[in-house]
Amino acid sequence: MKTIIISLGLCLVLSSCQQTKENTDPQQATAVELSTAEKIAMAHGYENWDSVEKLAFTFNVDRGENHFDRSWIWEPKSGMVTMMSAQDTISYNHKQVDSTTAQVDAGFINDKYWLLAPFQLLWDADYSELSEQSAQVAPISGDTLDVLTITYKNEGGYTPGDAYDFYYGKDFTVKEWVFRKSNAEQASMSTTWEDYTKYGPLNLAKTHKDSLGTVNIHFTGIKVN
């Protein structure tokens, strides 16, 4: 097993939400109504994200008898990421990626997205668009839920032009979602969001299953410091 350590220096700017707007009088503040994306992010613990020093998790995929997993340690303030698999341990800085780390970073982006997608609604605001629908039939449960769709612009990122439909409940936690490659009308994949567990300040769904139970994407070894 080899270890590659790459130290890089640029900053990735992550968008953040603002809950209050200050008046000219510092003793008063006027509350600003949160957007749907902000409410969904907050329901999963986003307001406490700045206190997270380190996040560790293992991304698992079970498809029939086949199993795949890889583990990550992410220090969001510094940008350092360590990936651990059966083949390698690789460390690099996520705040700047070059040709030698792009493939590993693509894996990190994918696995992190499954875990923290409600936060990505805010983090990805500069290169995506949001739209909303009320009272839609969820593809797996058949429940009537509201939907927030994030559609990525055609330039930049690892999957430009893709869309994700977030089906959420009255408490604004995600219940199911649909991935639509290249913003196609038909779903490329639909899965549940279940097995919610509190990890420090974060409220995370550990399990995602498709409608047939043939795909089970789940997280183990979650640690939040």
Helices and strands as residue ranges (DSSP letters): E 3-5, E 20-22, E 29-31, H 36-43, G 46-51, E 55-63, E 66-75, E 80-84, E 89-93, H 102-123, G 125-127, E 128-137, E 144-152, E 163-168, E 174-180, G 181-183, E 189-192, E 194-199, E 202-209, E 215-224
